[in-house]
Amino acid sequence: GVPGAGKSMLAAQLAIGMAKRKYPGAFYEMEMKDVSVVRRNVSAESGVRTSKMRTGRIDEDELKQIVSTIQNLSNLPIYLSDATNWTTNSLRSDLARLKEEYNIEWFVVDYMDLLRDEYGDSVADKSAFISMQLHSIAKDLNLAGLIVQSMNKVGLASVVPGKEHLSGSVKVSYDADQIILMVNGT
């Protein structure tokens, strides 16, 4: 999706929904700090605006709602990492460990272009390699994977984007079982 379309928020809400239904998983947030992710989701769940949380200008009822929401979210079976040094190999190792220890069933990567793998001579080579690796991780570990990816320049300008507007290699669209495209206002 385009910048600001809410890709990260949608991914986090899907993760929370899975965890609320007792499906444990892992969320690799490489674009934002974990505090920002948690604040946004506490806001979404509690109805208290993030700006009020950041400034501390909340009333007693809002504070109670925030505390209750944090308690509920902290009990969910989600492993959250905001590390920025993940590669597909380190991700595979971590997911295998989490699968063994906590029987996770899904993972989210936000977002694919921030994985640190060095491969090939071009962005397309790198994205094809990472896409193939993520597909293999999901298949080999029997995990559902939700991978957030950006759009190319043509897609950013398009009124009706398609899978051909994903950034990087066309291989990304072939490795995906499903593709959701997001644009502002939809």
CYANA upper distance limits for C-alpha pairs under 8 A (distance plus 0.5 A):
  1 GLY  CA      5 ALA  CA      6.78
  1 GLY  CA      7 LYS  CA      7.11
  1 GLY  CA    149 GLN  CA      7.61
  1 GLY  CA    150 SER  CA      5.87
  1 GLY  CA    151 MET  CA      6.13
  1 GLY  CA    156 LEU  CA      8.35
  1 GLY  CA    181 LEU  CA      6.10
  1 GLY  CA    182 MET  CA      4.99
  1 GLY  CA    183 VAL  CA      6.22
  2 VAL  CA    150 SER  CA      7.07
  2 VAL  CA    151 MET  CA      6.76
  2 VAL  CA    156 LEU  CA      6.32
  2 VAL  CA    182 MET  CA      7.30
  2 VAL  CA    183 VAL  CA      6.19
  2 VAL  CA    184 ASN  CA      7.64
  3 PRO  CA    150 SER  CA      8.32
  4 GLY  CA    184 ASN  CA      7.70
  5 ALA  CA    182 MET  CA      6.70
  5 ALA  CA    183 VAL  CA      6.08
  5 ALA  CA    184 ASN  CA      5.46
  5 ALA  CA    185 GLY  CA      8.34
  6 GLY  CA     10 LEU  CA      6.55
  6 GLY  CA    182 MET  CA      8.44
  7 LYS  CA     11 ALA  CA      6.64
  7 LYS  CA    148 VAL  CA      7.42
  7 LYS  CA    182 MET  CA      7.82
  8 SER  CA     12 ALA  CA      6.61
  8 SER  CA    110 ASP  CA      7.11
  8 SER  CA    148 VAL  CA      8.01
  9 MET  CA     13 GLN  CA      6.58
  9 MET  CA     40 ARG  CA      8.14
  9 MET  CA     41 ASN  CA      8.21
 10 LEU  CA     14 LEU  CA      6.63
 11 ALA  CA     15 ALA  CA      6.69
 11 ALA  CA    108 VAL  CA      7.69
 11 ALA  CA    110 ASP  CA      8.47
 11 ALA  CA    146 LEU  CA      8.00
 11 ALA  CA    148 VAL  CA      8.17
 12 ALA  CA     16 ILE  CA      6.64
 12 ALA  CA     27 PHE  CA      8.36
 12 ALA  CA     37 VAL  CA      8.29
 12 ALA  CA     41 ASN  CA      7.94
 13 GLN  CA     17 GLY  CA      6.56
 13 GLN  CA     41 ASN  CA      7.91
 14 LEU  CA     18 MET  CA      6.74
 15 ALA  CA     19 ALA  CA      6.69
 15 ALA  CA     25 GLY  CA      8.02
 15 ALA  CA     27 PHE  CA      7.99
 15 ALA  CA     78 ILE  CA      8.27
 15 ALA  CA    108 VAL  CA      8.08
 16 ILE  CA     20 LYS  CA      6.49
 16 ILE  CA     73 LEU  CA      8.47
 16 ILE  CA     76 LEU  CA      8.11
 16 ILE  CA     78 ILE  CA      8.27
 17 GLY  CA     21 ARG  CA      6.95
 18 MET  CA     22 LYS  CA      7.13
 18 MET  CA     23 TYR  CA      5.82
 18 MET  CA     24 PRO  CA      7.82
 19 ALA  CA     23 TYR  CA      5.36
 19 ALA  CA     24 PRO  CA      5.95
 19 ALA  CA     25 GLY  CA      7.58
 19 ALA  CA     76 LEU  CA      6.15
 19 ALA  CA     77 PRO  CA      6.10
 19 ALA  CA     78 ILE  CA      6.98
 20 LYS  CA     76 LEU  CA      6.90
 22 LYS  CA     76 LEU  CA      8.28
 22 LYS  CA     77 PRO  CA      7.59
 23 TYR  CA     77 PRO  CA      7.70
 23 TYR  CA    104 ILE  CA      7.58
 23 TYR  CA    105 GLU  CA      6.74
 23 TYR  CA    106 TRP  CA      8.25
 24 PRO  CA     76 LEU  CA      8.30
 24 PRO  CA     77 PRO  CA      5.15
 24 PRO  CA     78 ILE  CA      6.28
 24 PRO  CA    102 TYR  CA      7.85
 24 PRO  CA    103 ASN  CA      7.48
 24 PRO  CA    104 ILE  CA      5.12
 24 PRO  CA    105 GLU  CA      6.32
 24 PRO  CA    106 TRP  CA      7.51
 25 GLY  CA     77 PRO  CA      7.03
 25 GLY  CA     78 ILE  CA      5.60
 25 GLY  CA     79 TYR  CA      6.80
 25 GLY  CA    104 ILE  CA      5.09
 25 GLY  CA    105 GLU  CA      6.05
 25 GLY  CA    106 TRP  CA      5.23
 25 GLY  CA    107 PHE  CA      5.92
 26 ALA  CA     78 ILE  CA      5.99
 26 ALA  CA     79 TYR  CA      5.02
 26 ALA  CA     80 LEU  CA      6.45
 26 ALA  CA     81 SER  CA      8.41
 26 ALA  CA     95 LEU  CA      8.17
 26 ALA  CA     98 LEU  CA      8.46
 26 ALA  CA    104 ILE  CA      7.66
 26 ALA  CA    106 TRP  CA      7.01
 26 ALA  CA    107 PHE  CA      5.11
 26 ALA  CA    108 VAL  CA      6.83
 27 PHE  CA     78 ILE  CA      7.48
 27 PHE  CA     79 TYR  CA      6.55
 27 PHE  CA     80 LEU  CA      5.35
 27 PHE  CA     81 SER  CA      6.82
 27 PHE  CA    107 PHE  CA      6.19
 27 PHE  CA    108 VAL  CA      5.24
 27 PHE  CA    109 VAL  CA      6.88
 27 PHE  CA    110 ASP  CA      8.39
 28 TYR  CA     80 LEU  CA      6.58
 28 TYR  CA     81 SER  CA      5.47
 28 TYR  CA     82 ASP  CA      6.64
 28 TYR  CA     83 ALA  CA      8.13
 28 TYR  CA    107 PHE  CA      8.11
 28 TYR  CA    108 VAL  CA      6.39
 28 TYR  CA    109 VAL  CA      5.43
 28 TYR  CA    110 ASP  CA      6.60
 29 GLU  CA     33 LYS  CA      7.87
 29 GLU  CA     34 ASP  CA      7.65
 29 GLU  CA     80 LEU  CA      7.82
 29 GLU  CA     81 SER  CA      6.49
 29 GLU  CA     82 ASP  CA      5.31
 29 GLU  CA     83 ALA  CA      7.84
 29 GLU  CA    108 VAL  CA      8.46
 29 GLU  CA    109 VAL  CA      6.91
 29 GLU  CA    110 ASP  CA      5.51
 29 GLU  CA    111 TYR  CA      7.71
 30 MET  CA     81 SER  CA      8.34
 30 MET  CA     82 ASP  CA      5.86
 30 MET  CA     83 ALA  CA      6.62
 30 MET  CA     84 THR  CA      5.59
 30 MET  CA    109 VAL  CA      8.21
 30 MET  CA    110 ASP  CA      6.36
 30 MET  CA    111 TYR  CA      7.02
 30 MET  CA    114 LEU  CA      7.05
 31 GLU  CA     82 ASP  CA      8.24
 31 GLU  CA     84 THR  CA      8.33
 31 GLU  CA    110 ASP  CA      7.06
 31 GLU  CA    111 TYR  CA      7.39
 31 GLU  CA    114 LEU  CA      8.07
 32 MET  CA     36 SER  CA      6.87
 32 MET  CA     37 VAL  CA      7.26
 32 MET  CA     82 ASP  CA      7.39
 33 LYS  CA     37 VAL  CA      7.11
 33 LYS  CA     82 ASP  CA      6.09
 34 ASP  CA     38 VAL  CA      6.61
 34 ASP  CA     80 LEU  CA      7.79
 34 ASP  CA     81 SER  CA      7.45
 34 ASP  CA     82 ASP  CA      5.85
 35 VAL  CA     39 ARG  CA      6.48
 36 SER  CA     40 ARG  CA      6.58
 37 VAL  CA     41 ASN  CA      6.79
 38 VAL  CA     42 VAL  CA      6.46
 39 ARG  CA     43 SER  CA      6.56
 39 ARG  CA     50 THR  CA      6.97
 39 ARG  CA     53 MET  CA      8.32
 40 ARG  CA     44 ALA  CA      6.71
 40 ARG  CA     50 THR  CA      6.86
 41 ASN  CA     45 GLU  CA      6.51
 42 VAL  CA     46 SER  CA      6.25
 42 VAL  CA     47 GLY  CA      8.44
 42 VAL  CA     48 VAL  CA      8.34
 42 VAL  CA     66 ILE  CA      7.23
 42 VAL  CA     69 THR  CA      6.68
 42 VAL  CA     70 ILE  CA      7.00
 42 VAL  CA     73 LEU  CA      8.38
 43 SER  CA     47 GLY  CA      5.86
 43 SER  CA     48 VAL  CA      5.50
 43 SER  CA     49 ARG  CA      6.01
 43 SER  CA     50 THR  CA      6.19
 43 SER  CA     66 ILE  CA      8.29
 44 ALA  CA     48 VAL  CA      7.92
 44 ALA  CA     49 ARG  CA      8.47
 45 GLU  CA     69 THR  CA      7.10
 46 SER  CA     65 GLN  CA      6.33
 46 SER  CA     66 ILE  CA      6.44
 46 SER  CA     69 THR  CA      6.47
 48 VAL  CA     52 LYS  CA      7.53
 48 VAL  CA     53 MET  CA      7.94
 48 VAL  CA     62 GLU  CA      6.98
 48 VAL  CA     65 GLN  CA      8.47
 48 VAL  CA     66 ILE  CA      7.84
 49 ARG  CA     53 MET  CA      7.17
 50 THR  CA     54 ARG  CA      6.67
 51 SER  CA     55 THR  CA      6.76
 52 LYS  CA     56 GLY  CA      6.26
 52 LYS  CA     57 ARG  CA      5.75
 52 LYS  CA     58 ILE  CA      6.49
 53 MET  CA     57 ARG  CA      7.33
 53 MET  CA     58 ILE  CA      7.43
 58 ILE  CA     62 GLU  CA      6.35
 58 ILE  CA     63 LEU  CA      6.86
 59 ASP  CA     63 LEU  CA      6.72
 60 GLU  CA     64 LYS  CA      6.75
 61 ASP  CA     65 GLN  CA      6.74
 62 GLU  CA     66 ILE  CA      6.59
 63 LEU  CA     67 VAL  CA      6.62
 64 LYS  CA     68 SER  CA      6.57
 65 GLN  CA     69 THR  CA      6.55
 66 ILE  CA     70 ILE  CA      6.59
 67 VAL  CA     71 GLN  CA      6.69
 68 SER  CA     72 ASN  CA      6.76
 69 THR  CA     73 LEU  CA      6.57
 70 ILE  CA     74 SER  CA      6.37
 71 GLN  CA     75 ASN  CA      7.05
 72 ASN  CA     76 LEU  CA      7.54
 84 THR  CA    114 LEU  CA      7.97
 84 THR  CA    115 LEU  CA      8.19
 85 ASN  CA    115 LEU  CA      7.67
 85 ASN  CA    116 ARG  CA      6.70
 86 TRP  CA     90 SER  CA      6.46
 86 TRP  CA     91 LEU  CA      6.63
 86 TRP  CA    115 LEU  CA      6.07
 86 TRP  CA    116 ARG  CA      6.43
 87 THR  CA     91 LEU  CA      6.46
 87 THR  CA    115 LEU  CA      5.71
 87 THR  CA    116 ARG  CA      5.40
 87 THR  CA    117 ASP  CA      5.63
 88 THR  CA     92 ARG  CA      6.49
 88 THR  CA    115 LEU  CA      7.50
 88 THR  CA    116 ARG  CA      8.39
 88 THR  CA    117 ASP  CA      7.19
 88 THR  CA    130 ILE  CA      7.30
 88 THR  CA    133 GLN  CA      6.91
 88 THR  CA    134 LEU  CA      7.35
 89 ASN  CA     93 SER  CA      6.85
 90 SER  CA     94 ASP  CA      6.63
 91 LEU  CA     95 LEU  CA      6.48
 92 ARG  CA     96 ALA  CA      6.54
 92 ARG  CA    137 ILE  CA      6.60
 93 SER  CA     97 ARG  CA      6.73
 94 ASP  CA     98 LEU  CA      6.66
 95 LEU  CA     99 LYS  CA      6.41
 95 LEU  CA    141 LEU  CA      8.47
 96 ALA  CA    100 GLU  CA      6.67
 96 ALA  CA    141 LEU  CA      7.34
 97 ARG  CA    101 GLU  CA      6.55
 98 LEU  CA    102 TYR  CA      5.88
 98 LEU  CA    103 ASN  CA      7.04
 98 LEU  CA    104 ILE  CA      6.66
 99 LYS  CA    103 ASN  CA      4.77
 99 LYS  CA    104 ILE  CA      5.30
 99 LYS  CA    105 GLU  CA      7.83
 99 LYS  CA    141 LEU  CA      8.26
100 GLU  CA    104 ILE  CA      8.49
104 ILE  CA    143 LEU  CA      8.15
105 GLU  CA    142 ASN  CA      7.94
105 GLU  CA    143 LEU  CA      5.56
105 GLU  CA    144 ALA  CA      6.87
106 TRP  CA    143 LEU  CA      5.39
106 TRP  CA    144 ALA  CA      4.92
106 TRP  CA    145 GLY  CA      6.13
106 TRP  CA    146 LEU  CA      8.32
107 PHE  CA    143 LEU  CA      7.56
107 PHE  CA    144 ALA  CA      6.88
107 PHE  CA    145 GLY  CA      5.48
107 PHE  CA    146 LEU  CA      6.79
108 VAL  CA    145 GLY  CA      6.32
108 VAL  CA    146 LEU  CA      5.18
108 VAL  CA    147 ILE  CA      6.26
108 VAL  CA    148 VAL  CA      8.20
109 VAL  CA    145 GLY  CA      8.31
109 VAL  CA    146 LEU  CA      6.95
109 VAL  CA    147 ILE  CA      5.41
109 VAL  CA    148 VAL  CA      6.65
110 ASP  CA    114 LEU  CA      8.38
110 ASP  CA    147 ILE  CA      6.87
110 ASP  CA    148 VAL  CA      5.55
110 ASP  CA    149 GLN  CA      8.01
111 TYR  CA    115 LEU  CA      8.00
111 TYR  CA    147 ILE  CA      6.94
111 TYR  CA    148 VAL  CA      5.17
111 TYR  CA    149 GLN  CA      6.09
111 TYR  CA    150 SER  CA      8.39
112 MET  CA    127 SER  CA      8.39
112 MET  CA    130 ILE  CA      8.06
112 MET  CA    131 SER  CA      8.47
112 MET  CA    147 ILE  CA      6.85
112 MET  CA    148 VAL  CA      6.56
112 MET  CA    149 GLN  CA      6.06
113 ASP  CA    127 SER  CA      7.63
113 ASP  CA    149 GLN  CA      7.41
113 ASP  CA    150 SER  CA      8.41
115 LEU  CA    130 ILE  CA      8.37
117 ASP  CA    126 LYS  CA      7.87
117 ASP  CA    130 ILE  CA      7.72
118 GLU  CA    126 LYS  CA      7.24
119 TYR  CA    125 ASP  CA      7.15
119 TYR  CA    126 LYS  CA      5.52
119 TYR  CA    129 PHE  CA      7.48
120 GLY  CA    125 ASP  CA      5.62
120 GLY  CA    126 LYS  CA      6.32
121 ASP  CA    125 ASP  CA      7.00
121 ASP  CA    126 LYS  CA      8.19
122 SER  CA    126 LYS  CA      6.85
123 VAL  CA    127 SER  CA      6.58
123 VAL  CA    168 GLY  CA      6.44
123 VAL  CA    169 SER  CA      8.12
124 ALA  CA    128 ALA  CA      6.53
124 ALA  CA    168 GLY  CA      5.03
124 ALA  CA    169 SER  CA      4.80
124 ALA  CA    170 VAL  CA      8.49
125 ASP  CA    129 PHE  CA      6.71
125 ASP  CA    168 GLY  CA      8.38
125 ASP  CA    169 SER  CA      7.27
126 LYS  CA    130 ILE  CA      6.67
126 LYS  CA    168 GLY  CA      8.38
127 SER  CA    131 SER  CA      6.38
127 SER  CA    168 GLY  CA      5.86
127 SER  CA    169 SER  CA      6.23
127 SER  CA    171 LYS  CA      8.43
127 SER  CA    172 VAL  CA      7.54
128 ALA  CA    132 MET  CA      6.62
128 ALA  CA    168 GLY  CA      7.76
128 ALA  CA    169 SER  CA      5.80
128 ALA  CA    170 VAL  CA      8.01
128 ALA  CA    171 LYS  CA      5.85
128 ALA  CA    172 VAL  CA      6.61
129 PHE  CA    133 GLN  CA      6.66
130 ILE  CA    134 LEU  CA      6.58
131 SER  CA    135 HIS  CA      6.62
131 SER  CA    171 LYS  CA      7.63
131 SER  CA    172 VAL  CA      5.97
131 SER  CA    175 ASP  CA      7.07
132 MET  CA    136 SER  CA      6.68
132 MET  CA    171 LYS  CA      8.31
132 MET  CA    172 VAL  CA      8.26
132 MET  CA    175 ASP  CA      7.14
133 GLN  CA    137 ILE  CA      6.63
134 LEU  CA    138 ALA  CA      6.75
134 LEU  CA    145 GLY  CA      8.38
135 HIS  CA    139 LYS  CA      6.74
135 HIS  CA    145 GLY  CA      8.49
135 HIS  CA    175 ASP  CA      6.79
135 HIS  CA    176 ALA  CA      8.14
136 SER  CA    140 ASP  CA      6.24
137 ILE  CA    141 LEU  CA      6.37
137 ILE  CA    142 ASN  CA      8.46
137 ILE  CA    143 LEU  CA      8.21
138 ALA  CA    142 ASN  CA      6.08
138 ALA  CA    143 LEU  CA      5.17
138 ALA  CA    144 ALA  CA      6.44
138 ALA  CA    145 GLY  CA      6.47
139 LYS  CA    143 LEU  CA      7.07
149 GLN  CA    166 LEU  CA      7.56
149 GLN  CA    167 SER  CA      7.72
150 SER  CA    166 LEU  CA      6.69
150 SER  CA    167 SER  CA      6.23
151 MET  CA    155 GLY  CA      6.05
151 MET  CA    156 LEU  CA      6.67
151 MET  CA    165 HIS  CA      5.98
151 MET  CA    166 LEU  CA      4.83
151 MET  CA    167 SER  CA      5.11
152 ASN  CA    156 LEU  CA      6.75
152 ASN  CA    165 HIS  CA      5.94
152 ASN  CA    166 LEU  CA      6.13
152 ASN  CA    167 SER  CA      4.81
152 ASN  CA    168 GLY  CA      7.94
153 LYS  CA    157 ALA  CA      6.96
153 LYS  CA    165 HIS  CA      8.35
154 VAL  CA    158 SER  CA      6.62
154 VAL  CA    165 HIS  CA      6.97
155 GLY  CA    161 PRO  CA      5.90
155 GLY  CA    162 GLY  CA      7.92
155 GLY  CA    164 GLU  CA      8.42
155 GLY  CA    165 HIS  CA      4.99
155 GLY  CA    166 LEU  CA      7.65
156 LEU  CA    161 PRO  CA      8.28
156 LEU  CA    165 HIS  CA      8.42
161 PRO  CA    165 HIS  CA      6.68
161 PRO  CA    181 LEU  CA      7.53
162 GLY  CA    166 LEU  CA      8.24
162 GLY  CA    181 LEU  CA      7.70
163 LYS  CA    173 SER  CA      6.70
163 LYS  CA    179 ILE  CA      7.62
163 LYS  CA    181 LEU  CA      8.15
164 GLU  CA    170 VAL  CA      7.37
164 GLU  CA    173 SER  CA      7.99
166 LEU  CA    170 VAL  CA      8.10
166 LEU  CA    172 VAL  CA      8.10
166 LEU  CA    173 SER  CA      7.89
168 GLY  CA    172 VAL  CA      7.85
170 VAL  CA    174 TYR  CA      7.37
171 LYS  CA    175 ASP  CA      6.63
172 VAL  CA    176 ALA  CA      6.96
173 SER  CA    179 ILE  CA      7.93
182 MET  CA    186 THR  CA      7.36
